[in-house]
Amino acid sequence: MKQQVYNFLKSEAEADKAKALASIELLTNNASGIGDHSTKDYWDNCTESLKLLASAEERLETLEKYFKQ
């Protein structure tokens, strides 16, 4: 894999990981940041953040396993 593509994919996964962790932090520690959302919105946002985190972790592991140079 060309280094430029590897770097792009890794950076994208790292950014998604950071975004997911920040979202989970906000959702769990700053209830006032939720605003007028319903409980369903809250749980949906938590689930969406967890899925993004898991996906990012999996992509980073895959890049490390198969494409690290």
Buried (B, 14 or more C-beta within 10 A) or exposed (E): EEEEEBEEBBEEBEEBBEBBBEBBEBBEEEEEEBEEEEEEEEEEBBEEBEEBBEBBBEBBEEBEEEBEE
